[in-house]
Amino acid sequence: MEGSGSPRFRKLHFPVGLWINSPRKHFAKLGGRWPSAVSVKSTTSSDAASLHEAPSAPSSSLSASTPSLAAPAPSPSPSPAFLRPRPAGTQSRTKRLSHLFLRGRSNSDRDRAVGERERELWAHSAAPSSHHYLPPASSTAPGLIKIYGDALSSGANYRSLLANIHSTARQLIAQVITRYTEREREETDDAVLQKHSPEDFLLCDVIGKPIQQPDGAVQWETECRRGVAPWECPLLLVDMWRPKEGFERRFEMQRKDDYEREEREREKERERDGENYQGVRWRRSRMSSGGGPEESERGHRGRNTELRRSISDMNLSLRRRQGNHVSNDPRRSGNLPNNSGGLHDRKNIVSMMTPQPGEITVSKAEGKVGWMNQPMEEEKDYSSCDLEVMSQSLILPPTDRPYFLLLQGYDQSKDFVLYIMAGHIHVFGRKPTVKEREKDRERERKGKRPLKVDTFLSAPDLLARHLLVRRDSTIPETPSGQALMRPFRGGAVTHNGVALYRETILKPGDVIGLGGHFLFLYRDPRVTPPPPLALALPWQADAPSTCCPSGLVDRQEALRQYLGSTEALLKFHPRHADILLQEIISKNSSPDSGGGPLAPAYLLSVMIDHASKHLDPALTPQILLKAANLIKGIVWDNIKEFGDKHPTQNSTEQDGEISTANVQKLSSDLRPLMFWMSNATELLNFFQVKVEAMEKEWEFEAPGDPVLVADMDTCSEALAQLDDVIMHTFQQCVYHLTKTLYSLLPALLDTNPFSNEDKDKEKDGAQDAEGRGGGGEGDVDDVSSLPPAVAGLVEVYRCSLMLSREACLSPPLTSQTFGYLFFFTNTSLLNTLLERDGLFSWSRAVQIRTNLDLVLDWLQGAGLGDIASEFLKKLSVTVNFLCVPKTRLIQSSWDSLSEDHALLSPAQLHHLLTHYKLGPARAPPATWAPPPGTELNGDIFESFLDHPPLILPNETPRLDLSQPIPSPELQKEVTRLRTFLWGLDQDELPANQRTRL
């Protein structure tokens, strides 16, 4: 209540240096460093009259967000405010400081009325908790306070004590010990009674809330705690500070050793997590505010204690050194006030802002500060300005760790000059909102702990986690002195003036931009000599060169080199992504486009590679999905066009005489489908690699981020679209090829390769092949030397092989395509053979075996022998069974035949033996009878549903973009696209700014 009638701001003038960064630190300074805030010498009569009154500090909650304190009005007297010396009397520090917290107590009725009105406001603003008591206006009225003493007696609940606002923490601790001691004396023997000392315990002010357990019990959950100094008055603290809504306060007794050990452990954890020094030092000050002597702070003061100190703080250390110097100089001893015994007392220190004449000699430390060499008028200006801002300018950079120097900020009242990288991981961000904080808690409950923010900035265009910087042990492969920086998803970051979207190397001297306001200079004092600053931004360096003719010539030469470069690079602006995508797909949508069999996959991969490395990460998933949708649309049109030429209904003409021309026409119509199946396979492999890289980049992002989840869904949809393209093109190809095979396979069972007609045709074909100079593996492309029945079947295999080679189909898909064709061949021929029992004779079996060997020999020469042998194995075993000589077959038994032909099921073997042609009126021998209990009711025919499943490839992409462009056709197409994109850029520029080739 900063009103005109309030005694807080009207009665007491605190020295400005006393108010440091926040109200929380204010009381840390009071407890650990300042003798008494009431000992400030006033400059008016009213102030002198109210020295023993009790103005209260501004009310605040124990939350982390505290408003900045307004600077008090300057004193009307020209003499500065200073700390008075220690009084000669025996007045205790506790009693003097307790007067500071007395609310509304004044010698005048007007001030007393003001205090009563303030208490009424407090009573209406917050209902008292069950853990504290609101004292009445009378200072002598007692109140009940509950103190939990589990540390004193295990399992104890609490003790209710009668206290007033003058009761100190030390007195309450002594009362609690007395109460527990009396109870133990009643229950135990005096010999074993444990004696406790109040100095061993500490009263803690604990904020938390009771949590209802499932079993009905109530358990206290602590949110934060603070050690209460022995001279502080708990009931007065209850009256001055109230917890936030939803929280309650209670006082607990804890052993001082346990409390200090826990605080040290928490401090070590914070330092390991990379918390900056300012936060650690604030907590240390809070620990030292528990009434410990001045020496309690000396143990943990680090080498960087002068960082982030107020003027009064630095004044103490400086004046302490100077006081020692002056005390050794007898010539100056008479000029100092109270030199009879207060030279070594820090309470005699006068503010360095307005030093008295002849008091202080100019030292090297003063020369560094540079204030003593200024005129008196400037010193008066300094004393009346905001000293908190000036204290932040007195900062020496560290010498053992990197730091970020602020070049441009957003709010001068909140921004610091230096931000030290204390840990190996440093995160910049802003304070999270309530919703963001709840999401973080939810992720922590799920075991997904997000990164902790080390530096909070105040600009509104920053994300809760905006930039991540890593160094040293987190990136062991990086040379010493280098770090890695990466923006969080959606965070606007620049690196030396260039927009940054992904992780990059951060070197000392680099300039980092966060959002539209903050600019930092990264420095690492461990790197010697320091590298030059990267302050010459790219656009500033290029500006002069564009105005002179030589600069224009250089730009033209660079453009020509880029257009003709063999590097797999395609630069484009994000606004041209859709146009470039349409240009690539439309100009390379068929096998006859001229760019090569894998032109669409290669060009799209080059485009996506550039987007994934240099453009906004949100653009890459969109390009993947749009490219997959365009390809799927083209493939669907091709399938529909192919279906119109080759209807799926069975033809009425089943004469088995499909000519070679018909097979070649079918192969030509299948080229677009095989073309897109090959390109979709390469794109699928490339997309999978990029998606895995994107997931690796997201490892530092907040788990479960809706933006990242949406991007992953987009990538998954793009991969699913390519899966559909591959499966449908594969299905269409093998369906129409097997449909053709179905008409040609029966001839393999009915044709006699030993007939004279077939021999003459085979002889003529061999002569023609010899005349063309063919032989060996060169005969793979020529099937004219084979019998007509075999040649028609082999022609289908040959056209399929040529299709896969022309389309550069991946080896896994090529194997699966022919595996399906051979599976269909095996199943169809075996079922036909088992169905026609007239073929169960040695003579017909030898003809079938010969025709089958001719096909297998050709497949072996074409490199498909292993696949054919695997899928045609059962057909070969059946034909081999029928080729066994009759005399040997009659002598065989069921067991021997089953063992020699294990691939045949009992039903199939029994069917072959039953219908085998032994001759007229000759019954099968008894040895062929199966033993009792043999299952003979199974189906003798093979099922077409047992075909091998299509396994989509998951392999390393064959398109290596780190190598030069592989073919002249692709080089020509890449150059055309580069020129096309350059033309788009030129059309957007004014005529006088365009570059001509």
ABEGO torsion letter per residue (X at the ends): XABAABAAAAABBBBAAABBABAAAAAAAAAAABABAAABBBABAAAAAAAABBBBBBBBBABABBBBBBBBBBBABABBBBBBBBBABABBAAAAAAAAABBGBBABAAAAAAAAAAAAAAAAABBBBAABBBBBABAABBBBBBBBAAAABBGBBBBBBBBBAABBAAAAAAAAAAAAAAAAAAABBAAABBBBBAAABBBBBBBBBBBBBAAGBBBBBBABBBBBBAABBAAAAAAABBBBBGBBBBBBBBBAAAAAAAAAAAAAAAAAAGBBAAAAAAAAAAAAAAGBBAAAAAAABBAAAABGBBAAAAAAAAAAAAAAAAAABAAAAAABBGAAGAAABAAABBBAABBBBGABBBBAAAAAAGAAABBAAAAAAAAABBAAAAAAABBBBBAABBBBBBABBABAAABBABBBBABABBBBBBBBBAAAAAAAAAAAAAGBBBBBBABBBABAABBABABBBBBEAABAABBBGBBBBBBBBGBBBBBGGBBBABBBBBBBGBBBBBEAABBBBBBBAABOBBBBBBABBAAAAAAAAAABAAAAAAAAAAAAAAAABABBBBBBBAAAAAAAAAAAAAAAABAAAGAEAAAAAAAAAAAAAAAAAABBAAAAAAAAAAAAAAAAAAAAAAAAAAAAABBABBBABBAGBBBAAAAAAAAAAAAAAAAAAAAAAAAAAAAAAAAAAAAAAAAABBBGBAAAAAAAAAAAAAAAAAAAAAAAAAAAAAAAAAAAAAAAAAAAAABBAABAAAAAAAAAAAAAAAAAGBEEAAAAABAAABBAAAAAAAAAAAAAAAAAAAAGBBAAAAAAAAAAAAAAAAAAAAAAAAABAAABBAAAAAAAAAAAAAAAAAAAAAGAAAAAAAAAAAAAAAAAAAABBAAAAAABBAAAAAAABAABBAAAAAAAAAABBAEBGBBBBAAABBBBGBBAABBABBBAAABBBBBBBBBBBABBAABBBABAAAAAAAAAAAAAAAAAAAAABBAAABBBX
